[in-house]
Amino acid sequence: MAATVYPTRKATCGMHHCYFDPDKLTDEQRARWDWAIAEYNKILNGNVERQISRMSAQDKENLLHSFPMFRVSGESLDEDARKVLRLFHGLSGGAEGDPRSALFARLLTGKQPLSRPPPSTFHHPWYEVIEGNGPFEVMLSDAHTQAPSAEHGELAPLYSLCIDHCPWLVESTNDAAHRLFVLQERLNTKERRESDGTCFDWTPELLDEVRRALQESPEFLVRFEEWPLYRLRLNARESSGERSAIPVEPTPESLLRINNVFDTHTLRVGYHLLSEPADAGAELRYAWQGWLLEKRL
């Protein structure tokens, strides 16, 4: 039987984040290695097949247009697309045994894989949000509204939010949350291009409406792919920092580079000082209204 080969940290990690050290595997990790390799490849193949099933023929053609070396005469369009998708997984730390793979690290600890990939948080797999109830402190950005599609009989617009830079579908909103989407669309139409970059016209009226909606307890029910529903709401959060790093009272002029009406920290929603240190150089403690994500139990 061939000997098991373990990767070396120098060869595989480089400057990337690693989830385990291949030079310091425990006896339990070494005992699970071959099982983890087989299980990982089974999961990877399933994920690739899931992606293939969601792609149209034109999607696959577009993918392969950028990688003409993967077009093999006599092979199917699907098989050529599979090769590209597997390449992407490998380059991003998705090869079996790679210390950059959070999934492989989990398998080495003996944890069973999830039934499908979890959402990500700042581009890292977010297992805690699936396995725990929360609440989890999150950041919102990149809200999108998709117009109804007559072709598919959709009766209402589709809304999505990026939570920690990962897109989630919005299933429902209360009135204040829905108004935030309307206000985001108004802000998007006021984008203007200047010589030093893109600016956004936060009029005094728009700023007042956004802050008023944020103060009226907006709530969303959101979903990531086929996982259950989660509740997204505002709640008091505490932070600390140097005085110079604390957001100033927002004005239309101070928000020119802000393109997100959900940024409650910059907009200082619910902001108040918790303590005023005697030492001028000490950090300040302050409270504000931030976003929390939790399972809908």
Backbone as CSV, one residue per row, in Angstrom:
resi,resn,N_x,N_y,N_z,CA_x,CA_y,CA_z,C_x,C_y,C_z
1,MET,0.850,-1.192,0.000,0.000,0.000,0.000,0.884,1.241,0.000
2,ALA,0.542,2.257,-0.816,1.358,3.464,-0.907,1.325,4.230,0.400
3,ALA,2.463,4.835,0.719,2.551,5.624,1.950,1.741,6.899,1.821
4,THR,1.136,7.327,2.920,0.390,8.579,2.930,1.358,9.745,2.849
5,VAL,1.062,10.707,1.970,1.916,11.887,1.805,1.200,13.089,2.398
6,TYR,1.864,13.783,3.306,1.306,14.979,3.927,1.960,16.213,3.315
7,PRO,1.190,17.306,3.111,1.782,18.507,2.523,2.708,19.179,3.519
8,THR,3.582,20.010,3.016,4.435,20.818,3.881,3.908,22.227,3.938
9,ARG,4.043,22.861,5.075,3.509,24.201,5.261,4.150,25.180,4.282
10,LYS,5.465,25.082,4.082,6.167,26.014,3.205,5.642,25.929,1.777
11,ALA,5.314,24.722,1.340,4.914,24.544,-0.050,3.480,24.968,-0.305
12,THR,2.627,24.925,0.687,1.200,25.127,0.426,0.617,26.392,1.042
13,CYS,1.189,26.906,2.116,0.566,28.037,2.794,1.010,29.382,2.231
14,GLY,2.282,29.576,2.140,2.753,30.880,1.709,2.272,31.949,2.657
15,MET,1.661,33.012,2.074,1.167,34.131,2.878,-0.324,34.001,3.173
16,HIS,-0.952,32.884,2.777,-2.392,32.728,2.945,-2.731,32.247,4.357
17,HIS,-3.983,32.475,4.758,-4.456,31.991,6.045,-4.544,30.471,6.015
18,CYS,-4.014,29.808,7.045,-4.064,28.351,7.134,-4.875,27.940,8.354
19,TYR,-5.588,26.821,8.208,-6.466,26.338,9.271,-5.829,25.217,10.094
20,PHE,-4.741,24.668,9.632,-4.002,23.691,10.431,-2.559,23.694,9.945
21,ASP,-1.668,23.166,10.773,-0.249,23.123,10.443,0.114,21.703,10.038
22,PRO,0.385,21.451,8.762,0.692,20.082,8.329,1.984,19.544,8.913
23,ASP,2.829,20.421,9.456,4.061,19.954,10.092,3.837,19.506,11.531
24,LYS,2.645,19.767,12.062,2.394,19.456,13.469,1.067,18.716,13.632
25,LEU,0.833,17.740,12.790,-0.395,16.952,12.882,-0.362,16.094,14.140
26,THR,-1.511,15.994,14.798,-1.624,15.097,15.949,-1.781,13.664,15.449
27,ASP,-1.660,12.723,16.363,-1.858,11.319,15.986,-3.266,11.100,15.454
28,GLU,-4.252,11.788,16.066,-5.642,11.640,15.606,-5.804,12.192,14.194
29,GLN,-5.165,13.309,13.907,-5.268,13.879,12.565,-4.609,12.973,11.534
30,ARG,-3.468,12.396,11.862,-2.808,11.487,10.932,-3.669,10.243,10.689
31,ALA,-4.325,9.770,11.726,-5.174,8.584,11.582,-6.383,8.874,10.690
32,ARG,-6.838,10.123,10.689,-8.024,10.487,9.886,-7.644,10.959,8.482
33,TRP,-6.388,11.097,8.177,-5.959,11.772,6.957,-6.566,11.155,5.695
34,ASP,-6.408,9.857,5.508,-6.894,9.222,4.278,-8.413,9.317,4.180
35,TRP,-9.106,9.148,5.327,-10.568,9.302,5.314,-10.945,10.728,4.926
36,ALA,-10.224,11.721,5.479,-10.525,13.114,5.186,-10.288,13.431,3.716
37,ILE,-9.224,12.875,3.125,-8.952,13.089,1.700,-10.115,12.566,0.857
38,ALA,-10.556,11.333,1.143,-11.651,10.730,0.371,-12.947,11.506,0.563
39,GLU,-13.246,11.879,1.806,-14.480,12.608,2.088,-14.455,13.985,1.441
40,TYR,-13.305,14.635,1.487,-13.181,15.972,0.899,-13.426,15.922,-0.610
41,ASN,-12.815,14.937,-1.288,-13.010,14.849,-2.735,-14.458,14.555,-3.095
42,LYS,-15.135,13.765,-2.259,-16.552,13.482,-2.506,-17.380,14.767,-2.387
43,ILE,-17.085,15.576,-1.372,-17.805,16.838,-1.177,-17.491,17.802,-2.303
44,LEU,-16.212,17.906,-2.679,-15.827,18.812,-3.766,-16.532,18.444,-5.060
45,ASN,-16.569,17.167,-5.385,-17.248,16.744,-6.606,-18.739,17.086,-6.548
46,GLY,-19.342,16.913,-5.364,-20.751,17.272,-5.222,-20.989,18.760,-5.405
47,ASN,-20.089,19.583,-4.868,-20.228,21.034,-5.019,-20.065,21.457,-6.475
48,VAL,-19.115,20.843,-7.170,-18.921,21.164,-8.588,-20.146,20.762,-9.390
49,GLU,-20.704,19.599,-9.093,-21.900,19.161,-9.822,-23.074,20.092,-9.541
50,ARG,-23.160,20.603,-8.305,-24.230,21.539,-7.979,-24.074,22.827,-8.801
51,GLN,-22.833,23.292,-8.925,-22.602,24.486,-9.734,-22.932,24.236,-11.195
52,ILE,-22.513,23.090,-11.718,-22.786,22.760,-13.118,-24.283,22.735,-13.383
53,SER,-25.046,22.172,-12.441,-26.493,22.043,-12.646,-27.197,23.386,-12.678
54,ARG,-26.579,24.398,-12.069,-27.195,25.727,-12.034,-26.795,26.597,-13.222
55,MET,-25.844,26.145,-14.021,-25.327,26.944,-15.128,-26.048,26.587,-16.427
56,SER,-26.367,27.609,-17.200,-26.916,27.376,-18.531,-25.763,27.037,-19.480
57,ALA,-26.129,26.561,-20.672,-25.095,26.269,-21.671,-24.282,27.521,-21.987
58,GLN,-24.950,28.684,-22.006,-24.236,29.924,-22.289,-23.284,30.288,-21.154
59,ASP,-23.701,30.034,-19.908,-22.807,30.265,-18.767,-21.523,29.441,-18.915
60,LYS,-21.668,28.196,-19.313,-20.500,27.320,-19.453,-19.618,27.787,-20.601
61,GLU,-20.235,28.215,-21.688,-19.455,28.731,-22.818,-18.677,29.975,-22.407
62,ASN,-19.326,30.858,-21.655,-18.647,32.072,-21.203,-17.474,31.743,-20.289
63,LEU,-17.670,30.746,-19.414,-16.594,30.325,-18.518,-15.401,29.811,-19.310
64,LEU,-15.666,28.979,-20.294,-14.590,28.363,-21.070,-13.953,29.327,-22.056
65,HIS,-14.670,30.409,-22.381,-14.105,31.400,-23.303,-12.834,32.012,-22.729
66,SER,-12.786,32.126,-21.398,-11.602,32.691,-20.743,-10.512,31.646,-20.530
67,PHE,-10.860,30.369,-20.722,-9.899,29.291,-20.508,-9.923,28.344,-21.708
68,PRO,-9.513,28.828,-22.884,-9.623,27.988,-24.091,-8.784,26.707,-24.009
69,MET,-7.753,26.700,-23.135,-6.921,25.491,-23.036,-7.682,24.310,-22.449
70,PHE,-8.869,24.587,-21.856,-9.654,23.506,-21.264,-10.667,22.926,-22.246
71,ARG,-10.752,23.502,-23.439,-11.638,22.933,-24.445,-10.935,21.737,-25.074
72,VAL,-11.448,20.542,-24.803,-10.834,19.307,-25.288,-11.749,18.696,-26.339
73,SER,-11.225,18.479,-27.504,-12.026,17.902,-28.579,-12.555,16.534,-28.165
74,GLY,-13.837,16.326,-28.368,-14.452,15.045,-28.052,-15.047,14.983,-26.659
75,GLU,-14.710,15.938,-25.771,-15.286,15.939,-24.429,-16.487,16.868,-24.391
76,SER,-17.367,16.616,-23.450,-18.598,17.391,-23.366,-18.330,18.776,-22.777
77,LEU,-19.269,19.677,-23.016,-19.182,21.019,-22.450,-19.151,20.957,-20.932
78,ASP,-19.944,20.070,-20.354,-19.977,19.930,-18.900,-18.620,19.505,-18.347
79,GLU,-17.982,18.538,-18.997,-16.704,18.038,-18.493,-15.620,19.114,-18.586
80,ASP,-15.620,19.894,-19.651,-14.659,20.992,-19.759,-14.900,22.030,-18.659
81,ALA,-16.168,22.331,-18.393,-16.487,23.309,-17.338,-16.088,22.769,-15.970
82,ARG,-16.252,21.461,-15.753,-15.838,20.854,-14.484,-14.350,21.079,-14.234
83,LYS,-13.547,20.941,-15.266,-12.100,21.111,-15.101,-11.764,22.527,-14.655
84,VAL,-12.462,23.523,-15.210,-12.210,24.911,-14.816,-12.640,25.140,-13.374
85,LEU,-13.810,24.640,-13.002,-14.297,24.837,-11.638,-13.382,24.164,-10.626
86,ARG,-12.875,22.969,-10.949,-11.938,22.308,-10.034,-10.643,23.094,-9.917
87,LEU,-10.209,23.699,-11.013,-9.017,24.549,-10.969,-9.226,25.717,-10.023
88,PHE,-10.384,26.371,-10.118,-10.685,27.481,-9.228,-10.618,27.052,-7.773
89,HIS,-11.197,25.895,-7.463,-11.175,25.405,-6.085,-9.744,25.199,-5.607
90,GLY,-8.902,24.631,-6.467,-7.531,24.370,-6.074,-6.732,25.635,-5.845
91,LEU,-6.914,26.642,-6.711,-6.159,27.888,-6.582,-6.569,28.673,-5.348
92,SER,-7.795,28.498,-4.879,-8.292,29.245,-3.722,-8.191,28.455,-2.428
93,GLY,-7.330,27.461,-2.404,-7.174,26.661,-1.190,-8.169,25.546,-1.106
94,GLY,-8.675,25.103,-2.261,-9.691,24.064,-2.249,-9.197,22.696,-2.655
95,ALA,-7.869,22.495,-2.677,-7.358,21.167,-3.002,-7.342,20.302,-1.751
96,GLU,-7.526,18.982,-1.946,-7.539,18.097,-0.787,-6.193,18.153,-0.070
97,GLY,-6.247,18.197,1.261,-5.029,18.244,2.057,-4.423,19.618,2.196
98,ASP,-5.027,20.635,1.575,-4.467,21.986,1.619,-4.758,22.626,2.972
99,PRO,-3.737,23.155,3.668,-3.983,23.798,4.967,-4.861,25.035,4.876
100,ARG,-5.063,25.568,3.646,-5.925,26.730,3.491,-7.405,26.359,3.442
101,SER,-7.726,25.085,3.495,-9.118,24.626,3.410,-9.707,24.461,4.801
102,ALA,-10.687,25.307,5.117,-11.371,25.182,6.412,-12.132,23.866,6.489
103,LEU,-12.696,23.423,5.374,-13.432,22.164,5.371,-12.509,20.993,5.676
104,PHE,-11.358,20.949,5.028,-10.452,19.830,5.288,-9.977,19.839,6.739
105,ALA,-9.743,21.035,7.287,-9.336,21.127,8.694,-10.426,20.582,9.605
106,ARG,-11.688,20.853,9.283,-12.803,20.329,10.075,-12.850,18.809,10.003
107,LEU,-12.639,18.265,8.815,-12.660,16.817,8.670,-11.547,16.166,9.495
108,LEU,-10.400,16.824,9.559,-9.295,16.269,10.344,-9.622,16.222,11.836
109,THR,-10.516,17.096,12.290,-10.902,17.070,13.707,-11.963,16.008,13.984
110,GLY,-12.472,15.362,12.934,-13.481,14.332,13.099,-14.896,14.827,12.942
111,LYS,-15.071,16.114,12.598,-16.423,16.643,12.418,-16.997,16.159,11.098
112,GLN,-18.286,15.856,11.104,-18.958,15.447,9.882,-19.219,16.667,9.001
113,PRO,-19.160,16.520,7.690,-19.415,17.668,6.799,-20.872,18.097,6.862
114,LEU,-21.112,19.367,6.566,-22.478,19.854,6.448,-23.115,19.301,5.182
115,SER,-24.418,19.396,5.107,-25.128,18.862,3.943,-24.901,19.701,2.690
116,ARG,-24.473,20.939,2.861,-24.180,21.830,1.740,-23.230,22.912,2.241
117,PRO,-22.584,23.659,1.346,-21.631,24.674,1.798,-22.307,25.746,2.658
118,PRO,-21.610,26.231,3.695,-22.170,27.301,4.525,-21.960,28.647,3.856
119,PRO,-22.578,29.706,4.373,-22.232,31.049,3.896,-20.809,31.385,4.298
120,SER,-20.313,32.507,3.824,-18.981,32.950,4.213,-19.094,34.220,5.041
121,THR,-18.056,34.502,5.810,-17.944,35.759,6.532,-16.592,36.352,6.189
122,PHE,-16.622,37.478,5.499,-15.401,38.115,5.015,-14.512,37.114,4.278
123,HIS,-15.177,36.324,3.413,-14.527,35.406,2.477,-13.955,34.152,3.137
124,HIS,-14.340,33.867,4.376,-13.967,32.619,5.032,-15.233,31.823,5.326
125,PRO,-15.200,30.501,5.194,-16.403,29.690,5.493,-16.907,29.975,6.909
126,TRP,-18.233,30.116,7.028,-18.838,30.525,8.303,-19.657,29.360,8.846
127,TYR,-18.978,28.415,9.500,-19.662,27.262,10.057,-20.444,27.613,11.319
128,GLU,-19.942,28.587,12.082,-20.584,28.925,13.354,-22.029,29.375,13.173
129,VAL,-22.315,30.093,12.084,-23.676,30.599,11.903,-24.658,29.463,11.608
130,ILE,-24.162,28.347,11.065,-25.009,27.185,10.797,-25.155,26.334,12.054
131,GLU,-24.080,26.177,12.801,-24.081,25.264,13.941,-24.514,25.922,15.244
132,GLY,-24.550,27.253,15.278,-24.992,27.968,16.468,-26.244,28.773,16.188
133,ASN,-26.853,29.284,17.253,-28.092,30.051,17.104,-27.866,31.554,16.998
134,GLY,-26.697,32.026,17.480,-26.461,33.459,17.484,-26.976,34.091,18.765
135,PRO,-27.087,35.417,18.807,-26.892,36.320,17.664,-25.422,36.537,17.322
136,PHE,-25.191,36.860,16.034,-23.862,37.142,15.529,-23.812,38.599,15.057
137,GLU,-22.779,39.306,15.457,-22.609,40.684,15.002,-22.143,40.663,13.552
138,VAL,-22.821,41.429,12.688,-22.512,41.402,11.259,-22.479,42.820,10.695
139,MET,-21.955,42.900,9.483,-21.905,44.151,8.742,-22.704,43.977,7.451
140,LEU,-23.469,44.988,7.070,-24.278,44.925,5.851,-23.696,45.832,4.779
141,SER,-23.817,45.370,3.532,-23.370,46.175,2.398,-24.050,45.662,1.139
142,ASP,-23.900,46.402,0.063,-24.322,45.948,-1.268,-25.748,45.407,-1.299
143,ALA,-26.702,46.258,-1.007,-28.101,45.875,-1.128,-28.513,45.935,-2.600
144,HIS,-29.288,44.954,-3.029,-29.708,44.894,-4.428,-31.199,44.628,-4.523
145,THR,-31.813,45.221,-5.529,-33.216,44.968,-5.850,-33.288,44.488,-7.283
146,GLN,-33.913,43.340,-7.469,-34.090,42.782,-8.809,-35.552,42.910,-9.199
147,ALA,-35.807,43.484,-10.373,-37.176,43.707,-10.820,-37.893,42.372,-11.034
148,PRO,-39.230,42.360,-10.881,-39.988,41.124,-11.124,-39.770,40.603,-12.533
149,SER,-39.786,39.309,-12.685,-39.604,38.673,-13.980,-40.941,38.113,-14.462
150,ALA,-41.449,38.679,-15.544,-42.713,38.190,-16.098,-42.554,36.764,-16.623
151,GLU,-41.339,36.453,-17.070,-41.097,35.125,-17.639,-41.300,34.029,-16.597
152,HIS,-40.901,34.296,-15.353,-41.019,33.290,-14.312,-42.208,33.530,-13.386
153,GLY,-43.032,34.512,-13.705,-44.223,34.736,-12.917,-43.970,35.278,-11.529
154,GLU,-42.844,35.978,-11.301,-42.556,36.522,-9.986,-43.464,37.726,-9.733
155,LEU,-44.071,37.753,-8.537,-45.072,38.767,-8.243,-44.493,39.983,-7.536
156,ALA,-43.271,39.890,-7.026,-42.698,40.992,-6.259,-41.211,41.086,-6.548
157,PRO,-40.626,42.264,-6.314,-39.174,42.391,-6.510,-38.412,41.442,-5.583
158,LEU,-37.225,41.044,-6.003,-36.343,40.232,-5.182,-35.278,41.129,-4.567
159,TYR,-35.086,41.008,-3.261,-34.108,41.823,-2.558,-32.997,40.929,-2.026
160,SER,-31.783,41.452,-2.032,-30.665,40.729,-1.436,-29.776,41.708,-0.694
161,LEU,-29.065,41.175,0.291,-28.132,41.952,1.100,-26.835,41.176,1.210
162,CYS,-25.728,41.886,1.177,-24.456,41.241,1.481,-24.214,41.357,2.982
163,ILE,-24.151,40.209,3.648,-23.880,40.131,5.082,-22.447,39.657,5.234
164,ASP,-21.606,40.498,5.806,-20.165,40.201,5.894,-19.607,39.832,4.519
165,HIS,-20.051,40.571,3.486,-19.590,40.416,2.094,-20.068,39.138,1.426
166,CYS,-21.108,38.507,1.970,-21.683,37.307,1.359,-23.156,37.582,1.042
167,PRO,-23.624,37.340,-0.187,-25.007,37.658,-0.541,-26.019,36.700,0.077
168,TRP,-27.031,37.262,0.735,-28.169,36.530,1.294,-29.439,37.065,0.643
169,LEU,-30.408,36.189,0.426,-31.702,36.590,-0.122,-32.594,37.101,0.999
170,VAL,-33.280,38.208,0.763,-34.223,38.762,1.736,-35.600,38.180,1.450
171,GLU,-36.127,37.444,2.417,-37.431,36.788,2.244,-38.582,37.722,2.619
172,SER,-38.395,38.543,3.651,-39.450,39.467,4.058,-38.843,40.592,4.882
173,THR,-39.582,41.697,4.987,-39.127,42.871,5.737,-40.314,43.486,6.475
174,ASN,-40.010,44.214,7.544,-41.050,45.077,8.090,-40.997,46.411,7.346
175,ASP,-41.852,47.346,7.716,-41.971,48.584,6.954,-40.667,49.380,6.950
176,ALA,-40.027,49.488,8.111,-38.798,50.273,8.189,-37.696,49.650,7.329
177,ALA,-37.599,48.328,7.324,-36.581,47.650,6.528,-36.849,47.832,5.034
178,HIS,-38.115,47.759,4.642,-38.448,47.967,3.234,-38.106,49.385,2.799
179,ARG,-38.349,50.353,3.660,-38.015,51.741,3.320,-36.517,51.921,3.118
180,LEU,-35.707,51.153,3.832,-34.261,51.255,3.630,-33.867,50.840,2.213
181,PHE,-34.523,49.813,1.672,-34.235,49.429,0.296,-34.645,50.538,-0.680
182,VAL,-35.790,51.147,-0.432,-36.239,52.243,-1.288,-35.248,53.403,-1.220
183,LEU,-34.775,53.711,-0.019,-33.818,54.798,0.156,-32.464,54.451,-0.463
184,GLN,-32.079,53.171,-0.415,-30.832,52.763,-1.062,-30.921,52.990,-2.568
185,GLU,-32.066,52.687,-3.156,-32.241,52.923,-4.586,-32.158,54.408,-4.904
186,ARG,-32.717,55.250,-4.047,-32.620,56.693,-4.254,-31.172,57.160,-4.189
187,LEU,-30.413,56.608,-3.244,-29.003,56.990,-3.143,-28.232,56.528,-4.373
188,ASN,-28.529,55.325,-4.857,-27.820,54.810,-6.028,-28.018,55.692,-7.247
189,THR,-29.201,56.279,-7.390,-29.468,57.131,-8.555,-28.757,58.472,-8.446
190,LYS,-28.242,58.793,-7.260,-27.549,60.065,-7.063,-26.032,59.918,-7.115
191,GLU,-25.569,58.774,-7.622,-24.128,58.582,-7.775,-23.597,59.508,-8.858
192,ARG,-22.455,60.091,-8.617,-21.828,60.928,-9.633,-20.328,60.634,-9.682
193,ARG,-19.757,60.767,-10.852,-18.347,60.489,-11.057,-17.562,61.795,-11.019
194,GLU,-16.555,61.826,-10.164,-15.684,62.992,-10.081,-14.258,62.578,-10.401
195,SER,-13.397,63.558,-10.599,-12.023,63.265,-11.005,-11.294,62.420,-9.973
196,ASP,-11.675,62.542,-8.706,-10.992,61.785,-7.651,-11.806,60.575,-7.189
197,GLY,-12.797,60.168,-7.951,-13.563,58.977,-7.595,-15.058,59.209,-7.623
198,THR,-15.794,58.206,-7.137,-17.250,58.248,-7.137,-17.762,58.869,-5.842
199,CYS,-18.737,59.754,-5.970,-19.374,60.382,-4.806,-20.872,60.102,-4.843
200,PHE,-21.513,60.313,-3.713,-22.943,60.079,-3.597,-23.590,61.302,-2.949
201,ASP,-24.688,61.744,-3.534,-25.363,62.958,-3.081,-26.311,62.657,-1.926
202,TRP,-25.776,62.758,-0.718,-26.604,62.619,0.474,-27.216,63.990,0.775
203,THR,-28.431,64.185,0.321,-29.103,65.440,0.653,-29.517,65.411,2.123
204,PRO,-29.727,66.572,2.741,-30.212,66.571,4.128,-31.502,65.781,4.299
205,GLU,-32.395,65.855,3.307,-33.659,65.133,3.399,-33.439,63.620,3.364
206,LEU,-32.561,63.157,2.469,-32.286,61.729,2.382,-31.636,61.228,3.668
207,LEU,-30.679,61.974,4.199,-30.019,61.575,5.447,-31.030,61.473,6.581
208,ASP,-31.946,62.429,6.685,-32.964,62.386,7.738,-33.856,61.158,7.587
209,GLU,-34.264,60.854,6.355,-35.148,59.704,6.137,-34.449,58.385,6.464
210,VAL,-33.166,58.281,6.092,-32.419,57.053,6.384,-32.283,56.859,7.890
211,ARG,-31.890,57.900,8.594,-31.697,57.764,10.039,-33.027,57.494,10.746
212,ARG,-34.109,58.068,10.236,-35.409,57.817,10.842,-35.826,56.358,10.644
213,ALA,-35.597,55.822,9.442,-35.929,54.409,9.192,-35.084,53.490,10.078
214,LEU,-33.808,53.818,10.258,-32.934,52.998,11.091,-33.318,53.058,12.563
215,GLN,-33.949,54.140,12.963,-34.371,54.293,14.357,-35.716,53.629,14.635
216,GLU,-36.388,53.118,13.584,-37.712,52.519,13.747,-37.664,50.991,13.705
217,SER,-36.569,50.411,14.197,-36.415,48.953,14.385,-36.644,48.151,13.101
218,PRO,-35.840,48.377,12.067,-35.981,47.555,10.852,-35.610,46.102,11.124
219,GLU,-36.356,45.193,10.535,-36.079,43.758,10.668,-36.261,43.068,9.322
220,PHE,-35.423,42.064,9.081,-35.481,41.273,7.866,-35.528,39.792,8.240
221,LEU,-36.131,38.992,7.387,-35.932,37.553,7.398,-35.107,37.241,6.156
222,VAL,-33.953,36.607,6.366,-33.020,36.375,5.273,-32.678,34.891,5.199
223,ARG,-32.212,34.495,4.016,-31.868,33.088,3.796,-30.623,33.016,2.919
224,PHE,-29.717,32.098,3.281,-28.588,31.796,2.408,-28.852,30.453,1.729
225,GLU,-29.044,30.515,0.419,-29.328,29.331,-0.391,-30.427,28.485,0.253
226,GLU,-30.166,27.198,0.557,-31.239,26.342,1.062,-31.239,26.201,2.573
227,TRP,-30.426,26.998,3.268,-30.425,26.935,4.725,-31.679,27.589,5.286
228,PRO,-32.018,27.313,6.557,-33.242,27.900,7.135,-33.183,29.420,7.230
229,LEU,-34.316,29.997,7.579,-34.420,31.454,7.705,-33.663,31.961,8.930
230,TYR,-33.129,33.177,8.787,-32.473,33.884,9.879,-33.122,35.254,10.047
231,ARG,-33.089,35.734,11.263,-33.622,37.060,11.586,-32.457,38.053,11.649
232,LEU,-32.631,39.183,10.991,-31.619,40.238,10.972,-32.244,41.494,11.562
233,ARG,-31.640,42.022,12.616,-32.231,43.161,13.312,-31.133,44.033,13.910
234,LEU,-31.536,45.204,14.382,-30.621,46.106,15.067,-30.700,45.895,16.577
235,ASN,-29.553,46.059,17.224,-29.513,45.952,18.675,-28.310,46.741,19.181
236,ALA,-28.367,47.114,20.457,-27.268,47.879,21.037,-25.978,47.078,21.009
237,ARG,-24.897,47.729,20.564,-23.572,47.132,20.566,-22.593,48.117,21.195
238,GLU,-21.551,47.601,21.774,-20.550,48.446,22.415,-19.222,48.318,21.689
239,SER,-18.493,49.435,21.632,-17.178,49.460,21.010,-16.284,50.385,21.814
240,SER,-15.013,50.348,21.471,-14.068,51.278,22.084,-13.046,51.674,21.042
241,GLY,-12.427,52.805,21.239,-11.427,53.264,20.281,-10.919,54.634,20.646
242,GLU,-9.904,55.043,19.913,-9.375,56.381,20.116,-10.396,57.406,19.645
243,ARG,-10.333,58.551,20.258,-11.309,59.597,19.938,-11.308,59.938,18.448
244,SER,-10.136,59.940,17.839,-10.031,60.311,16.425,-10.661,59.271,15.499
245,ALA,-10.821,58.021,15.984,-11.364,56.960,15.149,-12.880,56.829,15.248
246,ILE,-13.504,57.554,16.186,-14.946,57.461,16.370,-15.644,58.310,15.310
247,PRO,-16.651,57.768,14.624,-17.328,58.534,13.571,-17.880,59.856,14.093
248,VAL,-17.742,60.883,13.275,-18.281,62.190,13.636,-19.771,62.217,13.315
249,GLU,-20.459,63.202,13.834,-21.880,63.366,13.521,-22.037,63.485,12.013
250,PRO,-22.843,62.608,11.385,-22.893,62.590,9.920,-23.546,63.838,9.340
251,THR,-23.003,64.272,8.223,-23.574,65.354,7.427,-23.533,64.907,5.971
252,PRO,-24.322,65.515,5.102,-24.237,65.139,3.683,-22.808,65.219,3.142
253,GLU,-22.038,66.185,3.620,-20.668,66.337,3.129,-19.766,65.206,3.624
254,SER,-19.940,64.782,4.869,-19.083,63.723,5.416,-19.397,62.351,4.829
255,LEU,-20.550,62.205,4.156,-20.983,60.908,3.640,-20.770,60.756,2.133
256,LEU,-20.031,61.675,1.523,-19.880,61.641,0.074,-19.343,60.316,-0.443
257,ARG,-18.494,59.647,0.322,-17.904,58.377,-0.125,-18.660,57.165,0.406
258,ILE,-19.749,57.362,1.103,-20.530,56.267,1.680,-21.680,55.927,0.741
259,ASN,-21.739,54.658,0.311,-22.773,54.249,-0.649,-23.760,53.256,-0.055
260,ASN,-23.892,53.264,1.283,-24.634,52.197,1.956,-25.497,52.791,3.066
261,VAL,-26.813,52.732,2.900,-27.713,53.284,3.925,-27.822,52.374,5.142
262,PHE,-27.234,51.172,5.081,-27.292,50.215,6.190,-26.088,50.350,7.126
263,ASP,-25.205,51.304,6.869,-23.990,51.475,7.665,-24.314,52.252,8.940
264,THR,-24.811,51.543,9.936,-25.276,52.203,11.159,-24.139,52.778,11.988
265,HIS,-22.934,52.245,11.831,-21.797,52.766,12.596,-21.416,54.154,12.094
266,THR,-21.247,54.297,10.778,-20.903,55.600,10.210,-22.019,56.605,10.441
267,LEU,-23.274,56.151,10.369,-24.417,57.046,10.566,-24.697,57.321,12.047
268,ARG,-23.929,56.678,12.929,-24.012,56.901,14.377,-25.430,56.688,14.911
269,VAL,-26.062,55.615,14.493,-27.414,55.323,14.959,-27.343,54.843,16.403
270,GLY,-28.071,55.496,17.292,-28.084,55.129,18.700,-26.781,55.402,19.427
271,TYR,-25.930,56.248,18.856,-24.605,56.476,19.446,-24.699,57.270,20.751
272,HIS,-23.949,56.809,21.777,-23.749,57.611,22.976,-22.530,57.095,23.726
273,LEU,-21.847,57.992,24.411,-20.663,57.619,25.181,-21.060,56.851,26.429
274,LEU,-20.296,55.807,26.733,-20.521,55.049,27.960,-19.633,55.558,29.092
275,SER,-18.498,56.120,28.745,-17.604,56.662,29.765,-16.722,57.714,29.129
276,GLU,-16.334,58.656,29.921,-15.426,59.712,29.485,-14.155,59.584,30.313
277,PRO,-13.073,59.008,29.754,-11.870,58.777,30.547,-11.200,60.072,30.975
278,ALA,-10.610,60.008,32.161,-9.905,61.188,32.667,-8.653,61.463,31.855
279,ASP,-7.993,60.404,31.395,-6.786,60.548,30.592,-7.163,60.878,29.160
280,ALA,-6.649,61.976,28.639,-7.020,62.415,27.292,-6.601,61.410,26.226
281,GLY,-5.593,60.580,26.495,-5.126,59.635,25.498,-5.761,58.267,25.596
282,ALA,-6.637,58.052,26.604,-7.242,56.732,26.801,-8.357,56.484,25.778
283,GLU,-8.684,55.209,25.589,-9.750,54.862,24.656,-11.112,55.207,25.237
284,LEU,-12.022,55.567,24.334,-13.400,55.846,24.722,-14.252,54.595,24.538
285,ARG,-15.200,54.378,25.434,-16.183,53.325,25.280,-17.496,53.973,24.872
286,TYR,-18.125,53.398,23.845,-19.364,53.991,23.362,-20.312,52.893,22.885
287,ALA,-21.586,53.224,22.840,-22.625,52.300,22.373,-23.229,52.833,21.082
288,TRP,-23.757,51.924,20.275,-24.397,52.285,19.013,-25.291,51.124,18.595
289,GLN,-26.118,51.348,17.613,-27.022,50.312,17.118,-26.357,49.585,15.944
290,GLY,-26.102,48.286,16.119,-25.481,47.496,15.065,-26.340,46.309,14.695
291,TRP,-26.003,45.670,13.582,-26.801,44.571,13.044,-26.449,43.262,13.716
292,LEU,-27.475,42.476,14.028,-27.331,41.143,14.598,-28.086,40.144,13.729
293,LEU,-27.463,38.993,13.522,-28.071,37.907,12.748,-28.252,36.703,13.671
294,GLU,-29.448,36.112,13.649,-29.705,34.975,14.535,-30.695,34.032,13.862
295,LYS,-30.633,32.777,14.263,-31.576,31.803,13.713,-32.987,32.147,14.133
296,ARG,-33.917,31.891,13.248,-35.336,32.085,13.572,-35.832,30.804,14.216
297,LEU,-35.888,30.813,15.544,-36.236,29.599,16.292,-37.740,29.448,16.444
